Amino acid sequence: MLNYFATCAKGLEPLLFEEIQSLGASDVKQTLAGCYFRGEQEVGYRICLWSRLASRVLLQLDKQDVFNRDDLLQASTNIDWPSLFSDRATIAVDFRGTSTELNHTQFSARVVKDGVVDRFREDQHARPNVDPQQPDIRINVRLSRDQATFYLDLSGESLHKRGYRLQKGAAPLRETLAAAVVARCGLTLADAQKEQTILDIFAGSATLLLEAAQVLTDRAPGLARERWGFEGWRGHRPAVWQALRQDAIERFESGRTQCATRFVAVDLDAEVLDAGRENAQALEVEHLFQFHCADALEFDASELTPGLVLGNPPYGERLGDELAVLLLFRQLGQRLRSHYQGWQAALLAPEEVLLKRLKLTSHKKYKLFNGAIPVTLALFDMNESQVEFTKTHNDDVANRLRKNAQKLAKWARKEGVDCYRLYDADLPEYNAAIDVYGDYLVVQEYAAPSDIPDGVADDRFWHILETIPAVLPFDEAHMVVKQRKRQAGKAQYEKQEAKESIEFEVAEYNARFKVNLTDYLDTGLFLDHRLVRKEIQRLAKDKRVLNLFAYTGSASVHAAIAGAEHITTVDMSRTYLNWAKDNFRLNHQTISKHDFIQADCLTWLEDEATQGEQQWDLIFLDPPTFSNSKRMENSFDVQRDHVGLLQHAASLLAADGLLIFSTNKRKFKLDTDALAAAGLVAEDRSAWSIPEDFKRNKHIHQCWFLRHA
């Protein structure tokens, strides 16, 4: 009896345990990401050929205690490698696990390789060559608790590579996960003669359907593979292998003719459907398949014999937008309820909250992994009793949105602004901000408190997104969803993931600004500083104005409209400076009359203060809370560095000038003593500077007017 280890993706272990037992293995023991088992050589071959769930089948060679590099090298040299394979075979070493001394798997793999080569040399053989891509022999070593287990990989390439796939569609589902979905749906060979339809409405290249078809036609998943890891092994028994393979061929020939189930693939992408059709032809099951280029939410299944409807709906990068994902799952639930009575359904989703958006009751859920992405498989019985389950949220958020909209829309029209904050975590459990930009809404999710589980926070955020179009005069096409994340370096200035840009003009009093709701982290207009900008316009006539950390230059525009003598706009980003120039053009202001300077504001301030050649009557200073951009010489922290920053700015301020300083840092404390010692008087204007739409969040920013004593 030989000892083996079959690896698998996390979440598949119970299914693999049952499968390996059914294939004749003994002493099967389930562990994390695999199963140990024992059996004759024929059992190892059979599991290579027939396992739908295993990633690799490993034959144990040796097990030794190793504590450091020398132990590992000696253990590797002790194995009689020349008796296992020829020196003409190419090799690769996979190493898993670490210890205190052996804490880098690539280093450990090289040590094992050195041991293999040393043993060949000691036995007067040539050294085998290394081929990490397609080796003849793949050695697998697993280190756990200072014990190294050496294996020969019988599979070679991972077993999810069935050998039939000619090309892949976008974001393909790994075949072993697809097989697990099929198994969890309860499909077995006994179902093959049922007159039923297995339908995938998000088929892509039909991986789910092809795995189901292999089960129901009794096709061994390894039948189309051309290379195996055991073929370069001296212990390989070709006659035993060929007998197993011939038996599999005969079983498939019988199974494909007896299968009464039909498989229907639906997808909007004709190109990936063509790939699925080619894959079905390669598997010799194309006579059982239909392919339809159609929308999953519109496909008419009324002429099909009810059976099982499968789906791996697009999400994350495949769909690219949280709101689009929400709407897809919501509409999918409605479609399943109204058009698939009498069917069974199985859907994959990356988050539990998405499955809740279906408003369907599942009778079973399983945790699986699609590559590195955790996913949930939910099973549904779409019988007549499957009604939309009742809501789990109260109406508080809906009522608050209605109340705010009635009050603030009227206020905004009177104030003469197109953009305002409609909701700002008014209800703490619904932690988001909602801003109106003309005919659009921007919904920003705040980070949840640490004591709120991620699933709960996600569920509440999805509920907000569902509630908005139901209670506000904005449809889903005019909603933009953003997630706040700390940006490092120039990432904050760069475009976000490519989507269709939403860019237009908005009004703020007598000024107009370009906003972009999709391409950048922010929209181009900080709404909470609206009153400060209005005050700058009131004060700027015939003044020399300096706008530092200027962003898109909105404060500079207000100064220009007022008739400022000269405006200097400084920002580190060329993107935002060009945006500022666009804003000047929108307001018919002459760009050449003013200065637009791309520079690190801290360095520029120091240089100007040292030169002492220019002074300004009005300075607006709204620095970031923190920055460590590579374009800056040093990191910046507004709490730590504000005194020096203000001192440098004050050195450029005219004797009767005004310096307006603002910060969004929560719990910021202005060092008035240090500023007084520097000859500056600070007047706290924070309460005055908070506009009506931000008064629910009085800590959104702080603002001071500073003058020379």
Summary of the structure (lengths in Angstrom):
residues: 709
radius of gyration: 33.2
end to end distance: 92.3
largest distance: 98.7
contacts: 2323
relative contact order: 0.06
helix: 37%
strand: 25%
